[in-house]
Amino acid sequence: MHDFVPLSGERIVVRDWRVDEVEGMHRWLGNQQVRKFLSFGTSSVQESAAHLRDVIDSQKENSREHYYLAIESRELGVTIGDAGFSWKGEGTAEIGYFLEPNYWGQGFATEAAKLMISFAFDLGADKVFASCDVENSDSEMVMRRCGMQKLESEDLGRLLYGITL
């Protein structure tokens, strides 16, 4: 099992999910505002619980392909969203970040995304990318604030940004 050391930011900690955090996961994963720009999501707490079980199972893998991590507010001590990355080939990682709407526009997504980029580089990535719906200008701004550059996207409905080491 890969021991994951939580990542500390100024206002957040990014760490593995715990089995008792179904409600925390469902607050963002089941939220209609968040799901507007996602290709996935859940409509019930039971579906969020199943997703959490899958995430926790992936945390136990010896060679992790995915790092789906809880974003915890240092001040409040509660989960406020999810950030992570998946390996998409040798040296290439795709990051993602999702927050409960109450925490939008406060810099938490940028802080989490920067932690994910650094973490992916630390684990051997030389290229990190992210994408968002073309109408999700807030997510596009996060990518820009992280120093990512706009790339050509084959999917006309998605914006693609990347950064190299």
Secondary structure as UniProt FT lines:
FT   STRAND          7..8
FT   STRAND          12..16
FT   TURN            19..20
FT   HELIX           22..29
FT   HELIX           32..35
FT   TURN            36..37
FT   HELIX           45..59
FT   STRAND          66..73
FT   TURN            74..76
FT   STRAND          79..87
FT   TURN            90..91
FT   STRAND          92..99
FT   HELIX           101..103
FT   TURN            104..105
FT   HELIX           108..122
FT   TURN            123..124
FT   STRAND          127..133
FT   TURN            134..135
FT   HELIX           137..145
FT   TURN            146..147
FT   STRAND          149..151
FT   TURN            156..157
FT   STRAND          158..164
//
